Amino acid sequence: MNILLSTLNSKFIHSSLALRYLRAFGRTKGQAYDIVEYTINMPVLDIISGLTEHDADVVGFACYIWNIDMTLHVASLLKSVRPQIKIVLGGPEVTYTARRILEHHPYIDYIVQGEGEEAFSALTKRLQNGESPLEPEIIGILGRGDSDAGAKGLGQILGSEEVAEVADLSTIPFPYEEADMVDLEHKIIYYESSRGCPFSCQYCLSGNANTVRFFPQERTFKELQWFIDHKVKQVKFVDRTFNCAKHHHLPLMQWIHDADTETNFHLEMEPVLMGQEEVDLLVSALKGRMQIEVGVQSTNPQTLKAIRRYNNWEHICEVIRPVIECGRTHVHMDLIVGLPHEPYERFGESFNDVFSLTPHALQIGFLKLLQGSGLERSTEYDYVYDAKAPYEVLASHVLPYDEVRFLKHFEDVFERFYNSERLRTVFGYLGRRLIDTGDSAFHYFEKLTKAWIAQNLHKRKLNDRDQMAFLHDYFTKQNDVISRELLEFDCLVSFGGKVRGDELGLPKQTKELLQSGEAFWRDEELVKQYIPNYRFVEWRRIRQDYCEHTVSLATAFILGAISEAEQATYMSKGVTEVTLIIDVKQRQRPFVRPEAVLVNE
């Protein structure tokens, strides 16, 4: 019997850990499964063509909110052209709606509810032996009776409606093999050291069982070393709450902290459970060794009570602030729009609270009423939402649709600019300024979003130059000289000096412009004081690597090109601007060209 496992990933860089676990466990039972992955951006008929090439008897699909509609479409077409194939669905998107899916989609034969390793293996073994997978029941398997089941089974939905759970995770082998490292070379590697969640957040499915199980720790160390030996760029832990048990996560964090590797490890951390031990590891780790994702979701006590989440904001600040300020560990924090009892302005307060910590990324998500979640079952909050996956909320009892729509634009603008790795300098400065002055960051980005919408930019597909030009114009109109100049700096170093134009305050770099400082560039001994190992070869080489740009003293100070004492000296002499030499490859910080001091007349 040929068994094929498949899924539709949301992007090419993603990969399916679930399918690889099924394959690895199946081997322990003498079963062989093939894996083929697609993306939701591929033409459906191309996917069907690929699936039918495998001549499979059973095809299993992993289902999630991002692929469920397309997966059902693919499954229906596959059944039409290969009616003999048994189609099996599994994954979180069908676990709590299995009966409904079978009732409305007659081309689906079986659904695996919950963790699939044991249940899917038992299902396929019965099919291989010509036995009914539904009677006697297999925990986690619900399906459609066929003619072989007799009159009682014909057309009926039979089997178990329990959610399967693997009690002993040590029975599940390591999911990756050598061949995967070739296929996944340019994709994200997912991994887990535990399953389950100790919390019961009502917008989520992970805490429905309210239990956590762990893979054996010594085995986990060996598997992490395997990733390091294979020079994996990033290992993304999918543990729902990585730091839920100190006996488990502290030794893992210490091991990651001490490892001799350039691999980055992504961890989802619950800040309420973090203590000084976790903070110490995160602030002392090599830069880039770890990055953490921290779900805050809201700082409104009434909201948190309704969703059964118990944040201690004072404690969160205490443990997260030093990690961010240290700068060694990237910190990503989350908020959710549309939660109970959080109207527009109160969401703005949650935004300001989290923004005050200046995380490296602040992600604004929109509530999705996941099938089987507590909020999806509730009728208390007057939710209007899209009945199709991903079930995004359009309005609530305190948040009308027009405000949700605006916050979608707000999120888009904030994601493009603040969360952009390319604009760290200008938005790092703006963030500190807003916090220091006590101004509302929410209202600042609200105004920026309104300016964006006023120019109808939300209706256009924009390139990098368009976006930078909008920001440059906005800062100019706000008479915000420092932000405008820092944006110009970010444009130079983020795009290697290639995104230029008068609309960006960056006229095309010419030989003549550089030759205004010719005496400096030709004095090799002088230049070596700023650029080690410098040699004057030709203007083209200098033009490729360096830009000369005039900025105000305040901007030069922020960029580290001058000290506070030097700034005071310039000011005492009536100097208001200096010309900086900027290395677009950022091998050294900007510095003042010695003979390029402009004095007010």
C-alpha positions as CSV (number, residue, x, y, z in Angstrom):
1,M,0.0,0.0,0.0
2,N,1.4,3.4,-1.0
3,I,0.8,6.1,1.6
4,L,1.5,9.7,0.9
5,L,1.6,12.6,3.4
6,S,1.1,16.2,2.2
7,T,0.3,19.7,3.3
8,L,0.0,23.2,1.8
9,N,2.5,25.5,3.6
10,S,1.8,29.2,3.7
11,K,5.2,30.1,2.2
12,F,8.0,28.3,0.4
13,I,10.4,28.8,3.4
14,H,8.1,26.9,5.7
15,S,8.2,23.1,6.2
16,S,6.0,20.6,8.0
17,L,7.3,19.1,11.2
18,A,4.0,17.1,11.7
19,L,4.5,15.1,8.5
20,R,8.0,14.2,9.5
21,Y,6.9,13.0,12.9
22,L,4.3,10.8,11.2
23,R,6.9,9.3,8.9
24,A,9.4,8.7,11.7
25,F,6.8,7.0,13.9
26,G,5.4,4.9,11.0
27,R,8.8,3.4,10.4
28,T,8.8,2.1,14.0
29,K,5.7,0.1,13.0
30,G,7.2,-1.1,9.7
31,Q,5.3,1.4,7.6
32,A,6.7,3.7,4.9
33,Y,5.2,7.0,4.1
34,D,6.3,9.4,1.3
35,I,6.1,13.2,1.9
36,V,5.4,15.9,-0.6
37,E,4.9,19.6,0.3
38,Y,3.3,22.4,-1.6
39,T,2.3,26.0,-0.9
40,I,-1.0,27.8,-0.9
41,N,0.4,30.0,-3.7
42,M,0.6,27.1,-6.2
43,P,-2.1,26.4,-8.8
44,V,-4.5,23.7,-7.6
45,L,-4.2,21.7,-10.8
46,D,-0.4,21.6,-10.5
47,I,-0.8,20.2,-7.0
48,I,-3.3,17.6,-8.2
49,S,-0.9,16.6,-11.0
50,G,1.9,16.2,-8.5
51,L,-0.2,14.1,-6.1
52,T,-1.4,11.7,-8.7
53,E,2.1,11.0,-9.9
54,H,2.7,9.1,-6.6
55,D,0.0,6.5,-7.4
56,A,-1.0,6.5,-3.7
57,D,-3.7,4.4,-2.0
58,V,-3.9,6.7,1.0
59,V,-3.3,10.5,1.0
60,G,-3.1,12.3,4.3
61,F,-3.3,16.1,4.5
62,A,-2.2,18.3,7.5
63,C,-4.7,21.0,7.9
64,Y,-4.3,24.5,9.4
65,I,-6.2,27.8,9.3
66,W,-4.1,29.0,6.4
67,N,-4.7,26.0,4.2
68,I,-8.0,24.4,5.1
69,D,-10.2,25.8,2.3
70,M,-7.6,25.1,-0.4
71,T,-6.9,21.6,1.1
72,L,-10.6,20.7,0.9
73,H,-10.6,21.9,-2.7
74,V,-7.6,19.8,-3.5
75,A,-9.0,16.8,-1.7
76,S,-12.3,17.1,-3.6
77,L,-10.6,17.2,-7.0
78,L,-8.2,14.4,-6.0
79,K,-11.2,12.2,-5.1
80,S,-12.9,13.0,-8.4
81,V,-9.9,11.8,-10.5
82,R,-8.8,9.0,-8.2
83,P,-12.0,7.8,-6.4
84,Q,-10.3,4.8,-5.0
85,I,-7.9,6.9,-2.9
86,K,-8.6,7.1,0.8
87,I,-8.3,10.7,1.9
88,V,-7.4,11.4,5.5
89,L,-7.3,14.8,7.2
90,G,-5.5,15.7,10.4
91,G,-4.2,18.8,12.2
92,P,-5.6,21.5,14.5
93,E,-8.0,22.8,12.0
94,V,-10.0,19.6,11.8
95,T,-9.5,18.2,15.3
96,Y,-12.5,20.0,16.9
97,T,-14.7,20.0,13.8
98,A,-14.2,16.4,12.6
99,R,-17.9,15.4,12.5
100,R,-18.9,18.7,10.8
101,I,-16.2,18.2,8.1
102,L,-17.3,14.7,7.4
103,E,-20.9,15.7,7.2
104,H,-20.3,18.5,4.7
105,H,-17.5,17.0,2.6
106,P,-18.4,13.4,1.5
107,Y,-15.0,13.0,-0.3
108,I,-13.2,12.9,3.0
109,D,-12.9,9.3,4.4
110,Y,-11.2,9.7,7.8
111,I,-10.1,12.5,10.2
112,V,-7.4,12.2,12.8
113,Q,-8.2,14.3,15.9
114,G,-5.3,15.4,18.0
115,E,-1.8,14.0,17.8
116,G,-1.5,11.7,14.9
117,E,1.5,9.5,15.3
118,E,-0.2,6.5,17.0
119,A,-3.7,7.1,15.5
120,F,-2.6,7.4,11.9
121,S,-0.3,4.4,12.2
122,A,-3.1,2.3,13.6
123,L,-5.5,3.6,10.9
124,T,-3.1,2.7,8.0
125,K,-2.3,-0.7,9.5
126,R,-6.0,-1.6,9.5
127,L,-6.4,-0.4,5.9
128,Q,-3.3,-2.4,4.9
129,N,-4.8,-5.5,6.5
130,G,-8.2,-5.0,4.9
131,E,-9.8,-4.3,8.3
132,S,-12.2,-1.6,9.4
133,P,-10.4,1.4,10.9
134,L,-13.7,2.4,12.7
135,E,-14.9,-0.8,14.5
136,P,-13.4,-1.3,17.0
137,E,-12.7,2.3,17.5
138,I,-9.2,3.8,17.3
139,I,-8.9,6.8,19.7
140,G,-8.7,9.9,17.6
141,I,-10.1,8.4,14.3
142,L,-13.5,9.4,13.0
143,G,-14.6,8.3,9.6
144,R,-17.2,7.4,7.1
145,G,-18.5,3.8,7.0
146,D,-18.4,2.2,3.6
147,S,-20.1,-0.8,1.9
148,D,-17.6,-3.2,3.6
149,A,-19.0,-2.2,6.9
150,G,-22.5,-3.5,6.1
151,A,-25.8,-1.7,6.2
152,K,-25.1,-0.2,9.6
153,G,-21.9,1.5,8.4
154,L,-23.2,2.7,5.0
155,G,-23.1,6.5,4.9
156,Q,-22.8,6.7,8.7
157,I,-20.1,8.6,10.5
158,L,-18.4,6.1,12.9
159,G,-15.4,5.9,15.2
160,S,-14.0,7.8,18.1
161,E,-14.5,11.5,18.8
162,E,-11.8,11.7,21.4
163,V,-8.7,13.8,20.8
164,A,-5.7,11.6,20.6
165,E,-2.6,12.3,22.7
166,V,0.7,10.4,22.8
167,A,1.3,9.7,26.4
168,D,5.0,8.8,26.1
169,L,6.8,11.2,23.7
170,S,10.0,9.1,23.8
171,T,8.2,6.6,21.5
172,I,8.3,9.2,18.7
173,P,11.7,9.2,16.9
174,F,13.6,12.2,15.8
175,P,11.7,13.5,12.7
176,Y,14.6,14.6,10.5
177,E,17.0,12.6,8.3
178,E,20.0,13.4,6.1
179,A,17.9,13.9,3.0
180,D,15.8,16.5,4.7
181,M,18.8,18.7,5.1
182,V,19.1,19.0,1.4
183,D,15.4,19.7,0.8
184,L,15.2,22.1,3.7
185,E,18.5,24.0,3.1
186,H,16.7,27.3,2.5
187,K,13.7,26.7,4.8
188,I,12.9,27.1,8.5
189,I,13.6,24.1,10.6
190,Y,10.9,23.5,13.2
191,Y,11.5,21.5,16.4
192,E,9.7,20.7,19.7
193,S,10.9,19.6,23.1
194,S,7.4,19.5,24.6
195,R,3.8,19.3,23.8
196,G,0.8,21.0,25.3
197,C,0.3,24.2,27.3
198,P,-0.3,24.8,31.0
199,F,-2.6,27.7,30.3
200,S,-6.2,28.0,29.1
201,C,-6.3,31.1,27.0
202,Q,-9.8,31.3,25.4
203,Y,-8.7,32.4,22.0
204,C,-6.3,29.4,21.6
205,L,-6.5,25.7,21.2
206,S,-3.2,24.7,22.7
207,G,-4.4,24.8,26.3
208,N,-7.6,22.8,25.7
209,A,-6.1,19.8,27.5
210,N,-4.2,22.0,30.0
211,T,-1.3,19.5,30.2
212,V,2.3,19.5,29.2
213,R,4.5,16.5,28.3
214,F,8.2,16.5,27.5
215,F,10.6,14.7,25.2
216,P,13.5,13.1,27.0
217,Q,16.1,15.8,27.8
218,E,19.3,13.9,26.9
219,R,17.8,13.0,23.6
220,T,16.9,16.7,23.0
221,F,20.5,17.7,23.6
222,K,21.7,15.2,21.0
223,E,19.1,16.4,18.5
224,L,20.0,20.0,18.9
225,Q,23.7,19.0,18.3
226,W,22.6,17.3,15.1
227,F,21.2,20.6,13.9
228,I,24.4,22.4,14.8
229,D,26.5,19.7,13.1
230,H,24.4,20.3,10.0
231,K,24.9,24.1,10.2
232,V,21.2,24.9,10.4
233,K,20.8,28.6,10.4
234,Q,17.7,28.7,12.7
235,V,15.9,26.2,14.8
236,K,12.4,27.4,15.6
237,F,10.9,25.7,18.7
238,V,7.2,25.2,18.4
239,D,6.7,24.5,22.1
240,R,3.6,26.5,23.0
241,T,5.2,27.6,26.3
242,F,8.9,26.8,26.1
243,N,9.6,28.0,29.7
244,C,6.8,26.3,31.4
245,A,8.9,24.0,33.6
246,K,12.3,25.0,35.0
247,H,13.6,21.4,35.3
248,H,13.1,21.2,31.5
249,H,13.8,24.6,29.9
250,L,16.7,25.9,32.1
251,P,19.1,23.1,31.2
252,L,18.1,23.5,27.5
253,M,18.7,27.3,27.6
254,Q,22.0,26.8,29.3
255,W,23.0,24.2,26.7
256,I,22.0,26.6,23.8
257,H,23.8,29.4,25.6
258,D,27.1,27.5,25.8
259,A,27.0,25.7,22.4
260,D,29.8,26.4,19.9
261,T,27.6,27.4,17.0
262,E,26.2,30.2,14.8
263,T,22.8,28.6,14.8
264,N,20.0,30.8,16.1
265,F,17.3,29.3,18.4
266,H,13.8,30.8,18.4
267,L,11.8,30.3,21.7
268,E,8.2,31.1,22.6
269,M,8.5,32.4,26.2
270,E,5.8,33.2,28.8
271,P,7.1,36.3,30.6
272,V,5.1,35.7,33.7
273,L,7.1,32.5,34.2
274,M,10.4,34.1,33.6
275,G,12.8,34.7,36.5
276,Q,16.3,36.0,37.0
277,E,17.8,32.7,35.8
278,E,16.2,33.1,32.4
279,V,17.1,36.8,32.2
280,D,20.7,36.1,33.0
281,L,21.0,33.5,30.2
282,L,19.3,35.8,27.6
283,V,21.4,38.9,28.5
284,S,24.7,37.0,28.6
285,A,24.2,34.8,25.4
286,L,26.2,35.6,22.3
287,K,24.4,38.1,20.2
288,G,21.9,36.3,17.9
289,R,22.2,33.0,19.7
290,M,18.6,33.1,20.9
291,Q,15.5,35.1,20.0
292,I,12.3,35.0,22.0
293,E,8.6,35.6,21.2
294,V,6.6,37.0,24.0
295,G,2.8,37.0,23.9
296,V,1.3,39.8,25.9
297,Q,-2.0,40.1,23.9
298,S,-3.4,42.9,26.2
299,T,-2.6,44.8,29.4
300,N,-6.3,45.4,30.2
301,P,-7.2,43.5,33.4
302,Q,-10.8,43.1,32.4
303,T,-9.8,41.7,29.0
304,L,-7.2,39.3,30.6
305,K,-9.8,38.0,33.0
306,A,-12.3,37.3,30.1
307,I,-9.7,35.3,28.1
308,R,-8.3,33.6,31.2
309,R,-4.9,35.0,30.8
310,Y,-3.0,36.1,33.9
311,N,-0.4,38.8,33.0
312,N,1.6,40.5,35.7
313,W,2.6,43.7,33.8
314,E,5.0,44.9,36.4
315,H,6.8,41.5,36.4
316,I,6.8,41.4,32.6
317,C,8.6,44.8,32.5
318,E,11.1,43.6,35.1
319,V,12.2,40.6,33.1
320,I,11.8,41.8,29.5
321,R,13.3,45.3,29.7
322,P,16.9,44.2,30.6
323,V,16.8,41.6,27.8
324,I,15.8,44.2,25.2
325,E,18.2,46.8,26.6
326,C,21.1,44.4,26.5
327,G,20.6,43.9,22.8
328,R,22.0,40.3,22.6
329,T,18.6,38.6,22.3
330,H,16.0,39.7,19.7
331,V,12.6,40.2,21.5
332,H,9.4,39.9,19.5
333,M,6.2,40.8,21.4
334,D,2.5,40.3,20.4
335,L,-0.8,42.1,20.9
336,I,-4.2,41.0,19.6
337,V,-6.9,43.4,18.3
338,G,-10.5,42.4,19.0
339,L,-10.3,40.8,22.4
340,P,-13.2,41.2,24.8
341,H,-13.6,44.5,26.7
342,E,-10.9,46.2,24.7
343,P,-12.2,49.1,22.6
344,Y,-10.1,51.2,20.3
345,E,-8.5,53.6,22.8
346,R,-7.9,50.8,25.4
347,F,-6.1,48.8,22.7
348,G,-4.0,52.0,22.2
349,E,-3.1,51.8,25.9
350,S,-2.0,48.2,25.6
351,F,0.0,49.2,22.5
352,N,1.7,52.1,24.5
353,D,2.5,49.8,27.4
354,V,4.3,47.2,25.2
355,F,5.9,49.9,23.0
356,S,7.4,51.5,26.2
357,L,9.7,48.4,26.4
358,T,10.9,49.2,22.8
359,P,10.8,45.5,21.6
360,H,12.7,44.7,18.4
361,A,9.4,43.8,16.9
362,L,5.9,44.5,18.1
363,Q,3.4,42.3,16.1
364,I,-0.2,43.4,16.0
365,G,-2.5,40.4,15.3
366,F,-6.2,40.2,14.8
367,L,-8.4,37.9,16.8
368,K,-9.4,34.7,15.0
369,L,-12.2,32.7,16.4
370,L,-10.5,29.3,16.0
371,Q,-12.9,26.4,15.8
372,G,-13.1,24.8,19.2
373,S,-11.7,27.7,21.1
374,G,-13.5,29.2,24.1
375,L,-14.2,32.5,22.4
376,E,-15.6,30.7,19.3
377,R,-18.1,28.9,21.6
378,S,-19.1,32.0,23.5
379,T,-22.0,34.2,22.5
380,E,-21.2,37.0,25.0
381,Y,-19.2,39.4,22.9
382,D,-21.3,39.9,19.7
383,Y,-18.5,38.9,17.4
384,V,-18.9,39.5,13.7
385,Y,-16.3,37.4,11.9
386,D,-15.5,35.7,8.7
387,A,-17.0,32.2,8.7
388,K,-14.2,31.0,6.4
389,A,-10.7,30.3,7.7
390,P,-8.8,32.0,9.2
391,Y,-12.1,33.2,10.9
392,E,-10.8,36.7,11.5
393,V,-13.0,39.0,13.7
394,L,-14.5,42.0,11.9
395,A,-16.3,43.6,14.9
396,S,-17.1,43.0,18.6
397,H,-19.3,44.4,21.3
398,V,-16.8,47.2,21.9
399,L,-15.0,47.5,18.6
400,P,-17.0,48.5,15.5
401,Y,-15.9,47.4,12.0
402,D,-14.7,50.8,10.9
403,E,-12.2,50.8,13.8
404,V,-11.0,47.3,13.0
405,R,-10.6,48.3,9.4
406,F,-8.5,51.3,10.4
407,L,-6.4,49.2,12.7
408,K,-5.6,46.9,9.8
409,H,-4.1,49.8,8.0
410,F,-2.3,50.8,11.2
411,E,-0.8,47.4,11.5
412,D,0.3,47.5,7.9
413,V,2.1,50.8,8.3
414,F,3.6,49.8,11.6
415,E,4.9,46.5,10.2
416,R,6.4,48.2,7.1
417,F,8.3,50.8,9.1
418,Y,8.8,50.2,12.9
419,N,9.2,46.4,12.5
420,S,11.4,46.8,9.5
421,E,15.0,45.6,10.1
422,R,16.0,48.3,7.5
423,L,14.8,51.3,9.5
424,R,16.2,50.4,12.9
425,T,18.1,53.8,13.4
426,V,15.2,56.2,12.7
427,F,12.5,54.2,14.5
428,G,14.8,53.4,17.4
429,Y,15.3,57.1,17.8
430,L,11.6,57.9,17.4
431,G,10.7,55.2,19.9
432,R,13.1,56.6,22.5
433,R,11.9,60.1,21.9
434,L,8.2,59.2,22.3
435,I,8.9,57.4,25.5
436,D,11.1,60.2,26.9
437,T,8.6,62.9,26.1
438,G,5.6,60.8,27.4
439,D,3.8,61.2,24.1
440,S,1.5,58.4,22.9
441,A,3.2,56.1,20.4
442,F,-0.2,54.8,19.4
443,H,-1.4,58.3,18.4
444,Y,1.9,59.0,16.6
445,F,1.5,55.9,14.4
446,E,-2.2,56.7,14.1
447,K,-1.3,60.0,12.5
448,L,1.2,58.4,10.3
449,T,-1.4,55.9,9.2
450,K,-3.9,58.6,8.4
451,A,-1.3,60.4,6.2
452,W,-0.7,57.0,4.5
453,I,-4.4,56.6,3.8
454,A,-4.9,60.2,2.7
455,Q,-2.4,59.5,-0.2
456,N,-4.3,56.3,-1.1
457,L,-1.1,54.4,-0.5
458,H,-3.1,51.5,1.0
459,K,-4.5,50.9,-2.4
460,R,-1.1,50.8,-4.2
461,K,1.6,48.2,-4.5
462,L,4.7,50.1,-3.4
463,N,8.4,49.5,-3.9
464,D,11.1,50.4,-1.4
465,R,11.7,53.8,-3.0
466,D,8.0,54.7,-2.8
467,Q,7.8,53.8,0.9
468,M,10.9,55.7,1.8
469,A,9.8,58.7,-0.2
470,F,6.5,58.7,1.8
471,L,8.4,58.7,5.1
472,H,10.8,61.4,4.0
473,D,8.0,63.6,2.9
474,Y,6.1,63.0,6.2
475,F,9.1,63.9,8.3
476,T,9.8,67.0,6.2
477,K,6.2,68.2,6.6
478,Q,6.5,67.5,10.4
479,N,9.7,69.6,10.4
480,D,11.3,66.6,12.0
481,V,14.9,67.2,10.8
482,I,16.6,64.5,12.9
483,S,14.1,61.7,11.8
484,R,14.4,62.8,8.2
485,E,18.2,62.6,8.3
486,L,18.2,59.3,10.2
487,L,15.9,57.9,7.5
488,E,18.4,59.1,4.9
489,F,21.1,57.2,6.8
490,D,19.0,54.1,7.0
491,C,18.3,54.3,3.3
492,L,22.1,54.4,2.6
493,V,23.1,51.5,4.7
494,S,20.1,49.3,4.3
495,F,20.1,49.4,0.5
496,G,23.8,49.7,0.0
497,G,23.6,53.2,-1.3
498,K,21.5,52.1,-4.3
499,V,18.1,53.6,-3.3
500,R,18.7,57.3,-4.0
501,G,16.9,60.3,-5.3
502,D,16.1,63.9,-4.6
503,E,12.8,62.7,-3.0
504,L,14.8,60.9,-0.4
505,G,17.2,63.7,0.2
506,L,19.9,61.6,-1.4
507,P,20.9,63.0,-4.8
508,K,22.8,60.6,-7.1
509,Q,26.4,60.2,-5.9
510,T,28.7,61.6,-8.6
511,K,32.5,61.6,-9.0
512,E,32.3,65.4,-8.7
513,L,30.5,65.2,-5.4
514,L,33.2,62.9,-4.0
515,Q,36.0,64.9,-5.5
516,S,34.9,67.9,-3.3
517,G,36.8,66.0,-0.6
518,E,39.5,64.8,-2.9
519,A,42.3,66.0,-0.6
520,F,40.9,63.8,2.1
521,W,40.5,60.6,0.0
522,R,44.0,61.0,-1.6
523,D,45.7,61.3,1.8
524,E,46.0,57.6,2.6
525,E,47.6,58.1,6.0
526,L,44.8,60.4,7.1
527,V,42.1,58.1,5.8
528,K,43.6,55.1,7.6
529,Q,42.9,56.9,10.9
530,Y,39.2,56.2,10.1
531,I,39.3,53.3,7.6
532,P,42.0,50.7,8.5
533,N,43.9,49.2,5.5
534,Y,42.6,51.9,3.2
535,R,44.3,52.5,-0.2
536,F,43.2,54.9,-2.8
537,V,42.6,52.9,-6.0
538,E,39.9,54.7,-8.1
539,W,36.9,56.8,-7.6
540,R,34.5,54.0,-8.7
541,R,35.6,51.9,-5.7
542,I,35.1,54.7,-3.3
543,R,31.7,55.5,-4.8
544,Q,30.5,51.9,-4.4
545,D,31.5,51.7,-0.7
546,Y,31.2,55.2,0.8
547,C,28.7,58.0,0.7
548,E,29.3,61.6,1.9
549,H,26.2,63.2,3.4
550,T,25.7,66.4,5.3
551,V,23.6,66.2,8.5
552,S,22.8,68.4,11.5
553,L,25.0,68.1,14.7
554,A,22.2,66.4,16.6
555,T,22.0,63.7,14.0
556,A,25.8,63.2,13.8
557,F,25.8,62.8,17.6
558,I,23.0,60.1,17.5
559,L,24.9,58.3,14.8
560,G,28.0,58.3,17.0
561,A,30.0,60.3,14.6
562,I,30.7,63.0,17.2
563,S,30.9,63.1,21.0
564,E,28.8,65.3,23.2
565,A,32.0,67.4,23.8
566,E,32.7,67.7,20.1
567,Q,29.1,68.7,19.5
568,A,29.5,71.5,22.0
569,T,32.7,72.6,20.4
570,Y,31.1,72.8,17.0
571,M,28.2,74.8,18.3
572,S,30.5,77.3,20.1
573,K,32.1,78.0,16.7
574,G,28.7,78.5,15.0
575,V,28.9,75.2,13.1
576,T,25.4,73.7,12.6
577,E,26.2,70.9,10.1
578,V,28.9,68.4,9.3
579,T,29.6,66.2,6.4
580,L,29.8,62.5,7.3
581,I,31.4,59.7,5.5
582,I,29.1,56.7,5.7
583,D,30.3,53.2,4.9
584,V,27.2,51.6,3.2
585,K,28.5,48.2,4.2
586,Q,28.6,49.3,7.9
587,R,32.2,48.0,8.5
588,Q,32.8,51.1,10.6
589,R,30.6,53.8,12.1
590,P,30.1,57.1,10.3
591,F,32.7,59.8,10.8
592,V,33.1,63.5,10.1
593,R,35.2,64.2,7.0
594,P,38.0,66.4,8.5
595,E,37.8,69.2,6.0
596,A,34.1,69.1,5.4
597,V,32.9,71.4,8.2
598,L,30.3,73.9,7.1
599,V,30.2,77.2,9.1
600,N,27.2,79.5,9.0
601,E,27.9,82.8,7.3
